[in-house]
Amino acid sequence: MSSLFRTKSVEQSIRDTEEPETALKKSLSALDLTVFGVGVIIGTGIFVLTGKIAKETAGPSVAIAFVVAGLVCALAALCYAEFASTVPVAGSAYTFSYASLGEFPAWIIGWDLILELALGCAVVAVGWSGYMRSLLDTAGLHLPQWLSGTHNGDFGFDLLAALLVVALTLVLVAGMKLSSRVTGIVVAVKVTVVLLVVIVGAFFITGSNYDPFVPPSQEVEGGGGIHAPLIQLMTGFTPANFGVMGIFTAAAVVFFAFIGFDIVATAAEETHNPQRDVPRGILGSLFICTLLYVAVSIVVTGMQKYTELSTDAPLADAFKSVGHPFWAGLISFGAAVGLTSVSMILLLGQTRVFFAMSRDGLLPRAFSRVHPRFGTPYRSTLLLGGVVALLAGFTSIDELAELVNIGTLFAFVVVALGVILLRRRRPDLPRAFRTPLVPLVPILSVLASFWLMLNLPAETWLRFAVWMLLGVLVYFVYGRTHSRLGRGTQAGDL
């Protein structure tokens, strides 16, 4: 049992980054990391989720819900910032767990992240494919059904989604600097579109649409079965729509629009000055995205009464309602462009976690070799890129998308607990960034994340448990016996 919780020292983790065959090339700055963060957080959520939640859950007070969700994310972000500045090594929550909780918990969180990021990338690629098919249809070009993915029980292969993942895989193999430049261009385009929409939309705001800003509360009729939230099955508690409690119900939903800032931590090893730049990248991207989400939600609820908003494309339809279809088309273009960077950064995060686990021997060491010219983990990138391309091409994964949410929240809980443990076990470590009010802030982060997990359907928990059990099996069959730490390769850390 003691071997399951053996920890890898921070010093050894940093020494591993200096091995020539497995050393990643340092090429990123604080600006690059902030762009990565904004690139993965700002996706279709800003164009769809804002109006959908306003109509169904919070009304115009959805802007407050975004602030609440941003504050919850900030609690986790502060914990990530301390860890990333203390242990500037690829792997994010996996590496942090190895240094604080032990090998087996680290394996579990790494296994969790592999699923989370793979599904996230595939889901976004399928969404991008949908936008592109719509644009092609407008131009008079139509893909056959069997190359448009699985829809309504009709089996097919989503060619566009698979090609996107393949192209992004090749960009990631070619180097982080090229990846950051591509991401920078894409992020500049979609942020410009968002700002234009906010500025132009402000001229069509009608003050009466904000009345009432917090609509009267409405009770939600509870459901049953495995599709119901776990908290409802456990306690009978059902959330409320609108009113003050509706703001917090909405915050639990819009929280998932912020998922992605933790990807910044996976690039810590490839940053020139990670102790300074990683905390700036994490907190900076979260702050920028919160401002954009609040601004968009204020504009969309001011342009059109929240009860009249559409749930499919609320922002685009709001512009159509005031007689400006051009801006609606621009929004669709911005969403399609934006999803490109989201897919690439999720794939980037997954390959870095896989690389870190491989370097520690928990996965085959062959995948921790870096390209002699590009300095990237090309083997793991090509492997995972191929798997995700097939997943996006062949699988209808709408229901599996919720696994992305529970996986991310689980990582938040582990990182917050790790901050408390590492503070107690290694108070001597130099920390360029320190989470304030420890242990209060990490404990609040754990409670907030766990509460959101309880609001997910029981069906999602069952699927998550199956994946975790499979991970436990793989660990005991392969990881535990091939661990470099277990074999004594790093004997000084036992």
C-alpha positions as CSV (number, residue, x, y, z in Angstrom):
1,M,0.0,0.0,0.0
2,S,2.8,2.4,0.8
3,S,4.2,2.0,-2.8
4,L,0.9,3.3,-4.1
5,F,1.4,6.7,-2.4
6,R,5.2,7.1,-3.1
7,T,5.8,10.7,-4.2
8,K,8.2,12.0,-6.8
9,S,10.1,15.0,-5.4
10,V,9.8,18.4,-7.0
11,E,13.5,18.5,-7.5
12,Q,13.5,15.2,-9.4
13,S,10.6,16.3,-11.6
14,I,12.6,19.4,-12.6
15,R,15.8,17.3,-13.2
16,D,13.8,15.1,-15.6
17,T,13.1,18.1,-17.8
18,E,16.8,18.4,-18.4
19,E,17.3,14.9,-19.9
20,P,18.3,15.5,-23.6
21,E,16.0,12.8,-25.0
22,T,12.9,14.0,-23.2
23,A,13.6,17.8,-22.8
24,L,10.9,20.0,-24.3
25,K,11.9,23.2,-26.1
26,K,11.3,26.4,-24.2
27,S,9.7,28.9,-26.5
28,L,6.6,30.5,-24.8
29,S,6.0,33.8,-23.0
30,A,3.3,35.1,-20.6
31,L,1.5,36.6,-23.7
32,D,1.6,33.2,-25.5
33,L,0.1,31.5,-22.4
34,T,-2.6,34.1,-22.1
35,V,-3.5,33.7,-25.7
36,F,-3.7,29.9,-25.2
37,G,-6.0,30.4,-22.3
38,V,-8.3,32.8,-24.1
39,G,-8.1,30.5,-27.2
40,V,-9.5,27.5,-25.3
41,I,-12.1,29.3,-23.1
42,I,-13.7,31.4,-25.8
43,G,-15.6,29.0,-28.0
44,T,-19.2,28.5,-29.0
45,G,-20.2,29.0,-25.4
46,I,-20.0,32.8,-25.8
47,F,-22.3,32.7,-28.8
48,V,-24.8,30.1,-27.6
49,L,-24.7,29.6,-23.8
50,T,-25.2,33.2,-22.9
51,G,-28.6,33.5,-24.5
52,K,-29.7,29.9,-23.7
53,I,-29.2,30.4,-19.9
54,A,-30.7,33.8,-20.0
55,K,-33.9,32.4,-21.5
56,E,-34.2,29.3,-19.4
57,T,-32.6,30.0,-16.0
58,A,-31.6,33.5,-15.1
59,G,-32.9,36.2,-17.4
60,P,-30.8,39.3,-17.7
61,S,-29.1,38.4,-14.4
62,V,-27.1,35.8,-16.4
63,A,-24.4,38.5,-16.3
64,I,-24.2,38.0,-12.5
65,A,-24.1,34.2,-13.0
66,F,-21.0,34.6,-15.2
67,V,-19.3,36.7,-12.4
68,V,-20.1,34.0,-9.8
69,A,-18.8,31.2,-12.1
70,G,-15.7,33.3,-12.8
71,L,-15.1,33.6,-9.0
72,V,-15.4,29.9,-8.5
73,C,-12.9,29.3,-11.4
74,A,-10.6,31.9,-9.8
75,L,-10.4,29.8,-6.6
76,A,-9.1,26.8,-8.7
77,A,-6.9,29.1,-10.8
78,L,-5.1,30.4,-7.7
79,C,-4.3,26.8,-6.8
80,Y,-3.1,26.0,-10.3
81,A,-0.9,29.1,-10.4
82,E,0.9,28.2,-7.2
83,F,1.6,24.6,-8.3
84,A,2.6,25.6,-11.8
85,S,5.1,28.2,-10.5
86,T,6.5,25.6,-7.9
87,V,6.6,22.6,-10.2
88,P,7.1,24.0,-13.8
89,V,6.8,20.6,-15.5
90,A,4.6,19.3,-18.2
91,G,1.5,17.3,-17.0
92,S,-0.5,19.9,-15.1
93,A,-2.7,18.2,-12.4
94,Y,-1.0,14.8,-13.0
95,T,2.5,16.2,-12.2
96,F,1.2,18.2,-9.2
97,S,-0.5,15.1,-7.8
98,Y,2.7,13.0,-8.2
99,A,4.5,15.6,-6.0
100,S,1.9,15.8,-3.3
101,L,-0.6,12.9,-3.2
102,G,1.5,10.0,-4.6
103,E,1.8,7.8,-7.6
104,F,-1.6,6.1,-7.7
105,P,-3.6,9.3,-7.2
106,A,-1.4,10.9,-9.9
107,W,-2.1,8.0,-12.3
108,I,-5.9,8.3,-11.6
109,I,-5.8,12.1,-12.4
110,G,-3.6,11.6,-15.4
111,W,-6.0,8.9,-16.7
112,D,-8.9,11.2,-16.1
113,L,-7.2,14.1,-18.0
114,I,-6.5,11.8,-21.0
115,L,-10.2,11.1,-21.3
116,E,-11.3,14.6,-20.6
117,L,-9.1,16.3,-23.2
118,A,-9.6,13.6,-25.8
119,L,-13.4,13.9,-25.6
120,G,-13.2,17.6,-25.4
121,C,-11.1,17.9,-28.6
122,A,-13.4,15.4,-30.4
123,V,-16.6,17.2,-29.3
124,V,-15.2,20.6,-30.4
125,A,-14.0,19.2,-33.8
126,V,-17.5,17.8,-34.5
127,G,-19.0,21.2,-33.6
128,W,-16.5,22.9,-36.0
129,S,-17.5,20.4,-38.7
130,G,-21.1,21.4,-38.3
131,Y,-20.4,25.1,-38.8
132,M,-18.2,24.4,-41.8
133,R,-20.9,22.2,-43.4
134,S,-23.3,25.0,-42.9
135,L,-21.0,27.5,-44.6
136,L,-20.4,25.0,-47.5
137,D,-24.1,24.5,-47.9
138,T,-24.5,28.3,-48.2
139,A,-21.9,28.3,-50.9
140,G,-23.8,25.5,-52.7
141,L,-21.3,22.7,-51.8
142,H,-22.9,19.7,-50.1
143,L,-21.1,16.7,-48.5
144,P,-22.8,13.3,-48.8
145,Q,-24.4,12.1,-45.6
146,W,-21.9,9.2,-45.2
147,L,-19.1,11.8,-44.9
148,S,-21.1,14.1,-42.5
149,G,-20.9,12.0,-39.3
150,T,-23.5,10.0,-37.4
151,H,-26.9,11.7,-37.2
152,N,-30.3,10.4,-36.0
153,G,-29.1,6.8,-36.1
154,D,-27.6,7.1,-39.6
155,F,-24.0,5.9,-39.4
156,G,-21.4,8.0,-41.2
157,F,-17.8,9.3,-41.0
158,D,-17.3,13.0,-40.1
159,L,-14.6,13.8,-42.7
160,L,-14.2,17.5,-41.8
161,A,-13.8,16.8,-38.1
162,A,-11.2,14.2,-38.7
163,L,-9.3,16.3,-41.2
164,L,-9.2,19.2,-38.7
165,V,-7.7,17.0,-36.0
166,V,-5.1,15.7,-38.4
167,A,-4.1,19.2,-39.5
168,L,-3.8,20.4,-35.9
169,T,-1.7,17.4,-35.0
170,L,0.8,18.2,-37.7
171,V,1.0,21.8,-36.5
172,L,1.6,20.6,-32.9
173,V,4.4,18.3,-34.1
174,A,6.0,21.1,-36.0
175,G,6.7,23.1,-32.8
176,M,5.2,25.1,-30.0
177,K,6.2,28.4,-31.4
178,L,4.3,27.7,-34.7
179,S,1.3,26.4,-32.6
180,S,1.3,29.7,-30.6
181,R,1.5,31.8,-33.8
182,V,-1.5,29.9,-35.3
183,T,-3.4,30.2,-32.0
184,G,-2.5,33.9,-31.8
185,I,-4.0,34.6,-35.3
186,V,-7.2,32.6,-34.6
187,V,-7.7,34.2,-31.1
188,A,-7.2,37.7,-32.6
189,V,-9.9,37.0,-35.2
190,K,-12.5,35.6,-32.8
191,V,-11.9,38.2,-30.0
192,T,-12.2,41.0,-32.7
193,V,-15.5,39.5,-33.8
194,V,-16.7,39.3,-30.1
195,L,-15.7,43.0,-29.5
196,L,-17.4,44.1,-32.7
197,V,-20.6,42.3,-31.7
198,V,-20.5,43.9,-28.3
199,I,-19.8,47.4,-29.6
200,V,-22.4,47.2,-32.5
201,G,-25.0,45.4,-30.3
202,A,-24.8,48.2,-27.7
203,F,-26.5,50.6,-30.1
204,F,-29.5,48.3,-30.3
205,I,-30.1,47.8,-26.6
206,T,-33.5,48.6,-25.3
207,G,-33.7,49.4,-21.5
208,S,-37.1,47.8,-21.0
209,N,-35.6,44.4,-21.9
210,Y,-33.8,44.4,-18.6
211,D,-37.0,44.7,-16.6
212,P,-37.1,42.6,-14.5
213,F,-33.3,42.1,-14.2
214,V,-33.9,39.2,-11.8
215,P,-37.1,37.6,-12.9
216,P,-39.4,36.0,-10.3
217,S,-38.4,32.6,-9.1
218,Q,-39.9,29.4,-10.7
219,E,-39.7,26.0,-9.2
220,V,-38.3,23.2,-11.4
221,E,-40.2,19.9,-11.5
222,G,-37.9,17.2,-10.4
223,G,-37.2,14.2,-12.6
224,G,-35.9,10.7,-11.8
225,G,-33.7,7.9,-12.9
226,I,-30.0,8.0,-13.9
227,H,-30.6,11.1,-16.0
228,A,-31.4,13.2,-12.9
229,P,-28.7,15.1,-11.1
230,L,-26.9,13.1,-8.5
231,I,-27.7,15.6,-5.7
232,Q,-31.4,15.2,-6.5
233,L,-31.3,11.4,-6.2
234,M,-29.4,11.7,-2.9
235,T,-31.4,14.4,-1.2
236,G,-34.5,15.1,-3.3
237,F,-33.2,18.7,-3.7
238,T,-34.2,20.3,-7.0
239,P,-32.8,23.6,-8.3
240,A,-34.9,26.7,-9.1
241,N,-35.0,28.8,-12.2
242,F,-34.9,32.6,-12.1
243,G,-34.9,34.6,-8.9
244,V,-31.8,34.8,-6.7
245,M,-31.4,31.0,-6.5
246,G,-31.7,30.9,-10.3
247,I,-28.5,33.0,-10.5
248,F,-26.6,30.2,-8.7
249,T,-28.3,27.5,-10.8
250,A,-27.2,29.4,-13.9
251,A,-23.6,29.7,-12.5
252,A,-23.4,25.9,-12.1
253,V,-24.2,25.7,-15.8
254,V,-22.1,28.5,-17.3
255,F,-19.2,27.4,-15.2
256,F,-18.4,24.9,-17.9
257,A,-17.9,27.8,-20.4
258,F,-14.7,28.6,-18.4
259,I,-13.2,25.2,-18.6
260,G,-9.8,25.3,-20.3
261,F,-7.7,27.7,-18.3
262,D,-6.0,24.7,-16.6
263,I,-4.6,23.8,-20.0
264,V,-2.2,26.7,-19.6
265,A,-0.4,24.8,-16.8
266,T,0.4,21.9,-19.1
267,A,2.7,24.2,-21.1
268,A,4.7,25.2,-18.0
269,E,7.8,23.2,-19.1
270,E,7.9,25.0,-22.5
271,T,7.8,28.5,-21.0
272,H,10.9,30.7,-20.7
273,N,10.1,31.9,-17.2
274,P,7.4,29.6,-15.8
275,Q,7.6,30.9,-12.3
276,R,6.5,34.3,-13.4
277,D,4.7,33.7,-16.7
278,V,2.4,30.7,-15.9
279,P,0.4,32.4,-13.1
280,R,0.1,35.5,-15.3
281,G,-1.2,33.4,-18.2
282,I,-3.7,31.5,-16.1
283,L,-5.2,34.4,-14.2
284,G,-4.9,36.8,-17.1
285,S,-6.9,34.6,-19.5
286,L,-9.5,33.9,-16.9
287,F,-10.0,37.7,-16.2
288,I,-10.2,38.6,-19.9
289,C,-12.7,35.8,-20.7
290,T,-14.9,36.7,-17.7
291,L,-15.2,40.3,-19.0
292,L,-16.1,39.1,-22.5
293,Y,-18.8,36.7,-21.2
294,V,-20.3,39.4,-19.0
295,A,-20.3,42.0,-21.8
296,V,-21.9,39.6,-24.3
297,S,-24.6,38.5,-21.9
298,I,-25.5,42.2,-21.2
299,V,-25.7,43.0,-24.9
300,V,-27.8,40.0,-25.9
301,T,-30.4,40.4,-23.1
302,G,-30.6,44.1,-23.9
303,M,-31.1,43.6,-27.6
304,Q,-34.0,41.1,-27.2
305,K,-36.3,40.2,-24.3
306,Y,-34.9,37.2,-22.6
307,T,-38.2,35.3,-23.1
308,E,-37.9,35.7,-26.9
309,L,-34.2,34.6,-27.2
310,S,-33.5,31.5,-29.3
311,T,-31.6,28.6,-27.7
312,D,-29.7,27.5,-30.8
313,A,-28.0,30.7,-31.9
314,P,-29.3,33.5,-29.5
315,L,-26.7,36.1,-30.3
316,A,-27.0,35.7,-34.1
317,D,-30.8,35.6,-33.9
318,A,-30.8,38.7,-31.7
319,F,-29.1,40.7,-34.6
320,K,-31.6,39.2,-37.0
321,S,-34.5,40.4,-34.8
322,V,-33.2,44.0,-35.1
323,G,-32.8,43.7,-38.9
324,H,-29.0,43.1,-39.2
325,P,-28.4,39.6,-40.7
326,F,-24.8,40.6,-41.7
327,W,-23.7,40.6,-38.0
328,A,-25.5,37.3,-37.5
329,G,-23.3,35.8,-40.3
330,L,-20.2,37.4,-38.8
331,I,-21.0,35.7,-35.5
332,S,-21.2,32.3,-37.2
333,F,-17.9,32.9,-38.9
334,G,-16.3,33.9,-35.5
335,A,-17.6,30.7,-33.9
336,A,-16.2,28.5,-36.7
337,V,-12.8,30.2,-36.5
338,G,-12.8,30.1,-32.7
339,L,-13.4,26.3,-32.5
340,T,-10.1,25.7,-34.4
341,S,-8.0,27.1,-31.5
342,V,-10.1,25.3,-28.9
343,S,-9.5,21.9,-30.6
344,M,-5.7,22.5,-30.9
345,I,-5.2,23.6,-27.3
346,L,-7.2,20.7,-25.9
347,L,-5.1,18.3,-28.1
348,L,-1.9,20.1,-26.9
349,G,-2.9,19.6,-23.2
350,Q,-3.7,15.9,-23.8
351,T,-0.3,15.2,-25.5
352,R,1.6,16.9,-22.6
353,V,-0.1,14.8,-19.9
354,F,0.5,11.6,-21.9
355,F,4.1,12.7,-22.4
356,A,4.7,13.3,-18.7
357,M,3.2,9.9,-17.7
358,S,5.4,8.2,-20.3
359,R,8.5,10.0,-19.0
360,D,7.7,8.6,-15.6
361,G,7.4,5.1,-16.9
362,L,3.7,4.7,-16.2
363,L,3.1,4.5,-19.9
364,P,5.5,3.2,-22.5
365,R,8.7,5.3,-22.4
366,A,8.9,5.4,-26.2
367,F,6.3,8.0,-26.2
368,S,8.4,10.4,-24.1
369,R,11.0,10.9,-26.9
370,V,11.1,14.4,-28.4
371,H,11.7,15.3,-32.0
372,P,15.4,16.1,-32.5
373,R,14.6,19.2,-34.6
374,F,11.2,20.5,-33.3
375,G,11.7,19.6,-29.7
376,T,8.1,18.3,-29.4
377,P,6.8,14.9,-28.1
378,Y,6.0,13.9,-31.7
379,R,5.3,10.2,-31.0
380,S,2.6,10.8,-28.4
381,T,1.2,13.7,-30.5
382,L,0.8,11.5,-33.6
383,L,-0.7,8.6,-31.6
384,L,-3.2,10.7,-29.8
385,G,-4.0,12.9,-32.8
386,G,-4.9,9.7,-34.7
387,V,-7.1,8.4,-31.9
388,V,-8.9,11.7,-31.5
389,A,-9.4,12.0,-35.3
390,L,-11.0,8.5,-35.4
391,L,-13.1,9.4,-32.4
392,A,-14.3,12.6,-33.9
393,G,-14.9,10.9,-37.3
394,F,-16.8,7.8,-36.2
395,T,-18.5,8.6,-32.9
396,S,-21.6,10.5,-32.0
397,I,-20.4,11.8,-28.7
398,D,-23.1,14.3,-27.6
399,E,-23.9,12.4,-24.4
400,L,-20.2,11.8,-23.6
401,A,-19.5,15.5,-23.6
402,E,-20.5,15.7,-19.9
403,L,-17.6,13.5,-19.1
404,V,-15.4,16.5,-20.0
405,N,-17.1,18.5,-17.2
406,I,-16.8,15.9,-14.4
407,G,-13.2,15.1,-15.4
408,T,-12.2,18.8,-15.2
409,L,-13.9,19.3,-11.8
410,F,-12.2,16.2,-10.4
411,A,-8.9,17.7,-11.5
412,F,-9.8,20.9,-9.7
413,V,-10.4,19.0,-6.4
414,V,-7.1,17.1,-6.6
415,V,-5.1,20.3,-7.3
416,A,-6.7,22.2,-4.5
417,L,-6.0,19.3,-2.0
418,G,-2.4,19.1,-3.4
419,V,-1.7,22.7,-2.5
420,I,-2.6,22.1,1.1
421,L,-0.5,18.9,1.4
422,L,2.6,20.3,-0.3
423,R,2.5,23.4,1.9
424,R,2.6,21.1,4.9
425,R,5.2,18.6,3.6
426,R,7.5,21.0,1.7
427,P,7.2,24.5,3.3
428,D,10.8,25.0,2.2
429,L,10.1,25.0,-1.6
430,P,10.5,28.3,-3.4
431,R,7.1,29.5,-4.5
432,A,7.1,32.4,-7.0
433,F,3.3,32.6,-6.6
434,R,1.5,31.7,-3.4
435,T,-2.2,31.0,-3.2
436,P,-3.6,33.4,-0.6
437,L,-5.5,32.4,2.5
438,V,-4.4,28.7,2.5
439,P,-6.1,26.4,3.5
440,L,-9.3,28.5,3.1
441,V,-9.1,29.2,-0.6
442,P,-8.3,25.5,-1.6
443,I,-11.0,24.2,0.7
444,L,-13.6,26.6,-0.9
445,S,-12.3,25.5,-4.3
446,V,-12.9,21.8,-3.3
447,L,-16.4,22.5,-2.0
448,A,-17.4,24.6,-5.0
449,S,-16.1,22.0,-7.5
450,F,-17.7,19.1,-5.7
451,W,-21.1,20.9,-5.5
452,L,-21.0,21.3,-9.3
453,M,-20.1,17.7,-9.7
454,L,-23.1,16.7,-7.7
455,N,-25.3,18.7,-10.1
456,L,-24.2,16.4,-13.0
457,P,-26.5,13.5,-14.0
458,A,-26.0,10.1,-12.2
459,E,-25.5,8.6,-15.7
460,T,-22.3,10.7,-16.1
461,W,-21.0,9.5,-12.7
462,L,-21.5,5.9,-13.8
463,R,-19.6,6.4,-17.1
464,F,-16.8,8.2,-15.2
465,A,-16.6,5.3,-12.7
466,V,-16.2,2.8,-15.5
467,W,-13.4,4.7,-17.1
468,M,-11.7,5.1,-13.7
469,L,-12.0,1.3,-13.0
470,L,-10.4,0.6,-16.4
471,G,-7.6,3.0,-15.4
472,V,-7.0,1.2,-12.1
473,L,-6.7,-2.1,-14.1
474,V,-4.1,-0.6,-16.5
475,Y,-2.1,0.8,-13.6
476,F,-1.8,-2.5,-11.8
477,V,-1.1,-4.5,-15.0
478,Y,1.5,-2.0,-16.5
479,G,2.1,1.3,-14.7
480,R,3.0,0.0,-11.3
481,T,5.6,-2.5,-12.5
482,H,7.2,-0.1,-15.0
483,S,7.2,3.1,-12.9
484,R,10.7,4.6,-12.9
485,L,10.1,5.6,-9.3
486,G,9.2,2.0,-8.4
487,R,12.2,0.5,-10.2
488,G,14.6,2.7,-8.2
489,T,15.6,4.8,-11.2
490,Q,15.0,7.8,-8.9
491,A,15.9,6.0,-5.7
492,G,16.6,9.1,-3.8
493,D,12.9,10.1,-3.9
494,L,11.5,6.9,-2.4
